[in-house]
């Protein structure tokens, strides 16, 4: 099912929770609403579910406006962070409860419940109650209960937040594979960028109720449209420096005290002669060299396992770099940094919009 949100606003008194939001969600697409707490992502999901009614704008399911359609008539399945299982019911009873409300014949209920339970790997747990299940098993029951209704739209509200890191990893893969196989249009709310980047076909980044970006994960990462998106997406986060871009002898230099790098013409020409601009570069695009580059002192070394996160100070500047642990870098050591200038971003400090990726 195709879903369209057109000029959606939601106010609670004087508080604007969602401000003029426009999203198009294709049939069978998996999209994620990503942003920090309070950005409006869950409010948006609850409007799609019918729990909240938009203050302004329209929500379309296909060609139909559903603003006034009650949740029970929207043919949606919803999975919550808290699982929301009935503690006095068995797994079987939890799975079949939505179908009882739909007055599905008992034989059909049994068949559907067993099929979904087997699909979710909980077919052998049908007689257990939620208190007898692990967190991952409870999450599978909650997902199965949403699927057993055979919905046209699946809504996820931070469903993996209560799971440990290893279980989150496996459940991410299972949800993504299941959604791909069933082809159900899905909206997934999360504040975890890893979940959004690894699962979604497109990601809608929100801040203070407004849409910041809506695009595939690779575009979001490589071509951030705003300073907020650039800083929010990516772990470790992007480095930001105040610089001035000047043209000398046919080359474009990004400069500030103690810092001078030559940037490619296709990037430099967008930022030249604008006065102070913000340069952004990701830690993986900065390397530690033997003898060439900008000199700095290692302030701290943070081992991450596969990489070390190095904080290098160049005067008042702090640059984070991902380095090979085999280099054996130490605090207080002087190193030289090279920058992959083909990955440099530039932002306007007033508007915070990208100078490279404007429409």
C-alpha positions, 0 to 999 in steps of 0.5 A: 500500500502506498502512503502519502503525508501531505503538509501534515502538522500536529500541535499540542496547545502551543507546542508544534510537534510536527511542522508541515511534513511531506512524505511519499512512501511507495508500495512495499517500501521500508522507510525509517523516521530518524531523529533525536527524542522530541523531534516528532517521529513517534507523533508522526507514526501515531498519526499514520496509525490513527491514534492522533489526528493531524491538526492540518494536512492529509494522510493518504492510504493509496488514493483515500484520505484516512484522517478520520478513519479509526485505527481498527479500520486502517488494516495496520500492524503495530509493534511497540518498544514495550512489546505490549503483550497480554501477561495472562495470555499464552503466546497462542492467545496473544497471536490470535487476539487480533483475529478474534476482534476481526471475527476470523473463524477458529480454524483459520485463526489456528492456521494463521497463528501457527504459520506466523509463529513458525515463521518467527521461530516461536512455534514451539512456545505457543503454550507459554506466557510472556513472563516465561519468555526471553526479551527476544522471544517476546519481541517475536511474539509482538511482531507475529501478532502484528503480522497475523492480521495480514496488514497492508502497513506495518508500523514499528515504534523503536521495537528493539530498544529493550534488547541487548546489542547482539539480539538487536543485531539479529532482530534487525536482520530478521525484520529486514528479511521478513519485510522484504519477503512479505513486501509489506509497506513499513514505517520504522521509528528509531533514534538509532542511526545504525538501525535506520541505515542498515534496514531502511530503503529511505530515511526521513531525518527529523529535527524539532518537528521538521523534515531535514532530509528524505533519501536512501542511506548512502545519499544521507551519509555521503551528501548530507543536505544540512549541518544537523544531518551531517553531524547526526548521521555517522559514528564517530560523528563528522569533524567540523572546522570553521575555515575560509576558502580562498583561490590561489594559483588556480587551487582552492585552499581551506584555511584557518590558523594552523590548518591549510588543505587544498580541496578539489575545484568542484567543491572549492568553487562552491565555498570560495569567497564566502568568508567563514564557512564550516568544513566537515570531514568524517574520521574515516576520511582522515589518515595518519601519515609518516612524513607529510600532512598537517602536524598535530599532537595526540590528545587521547587514544580510544580503542574501539576493537577494529579501530582506534579513535584518535583525538588529534589537537592542531592548536585549538582544533580537535580532529577525530581520526580512525586509525589501525591499532597496529600503529601503536599510537600514544597520547602526547605523540606528534603525528601528521594528518592527511585529508581525503579532500574528495570527501570534504563537505562545506556548510553555510554557518548562517543557514546550516545548509550544505553549499555542495548539495543544494537543489 
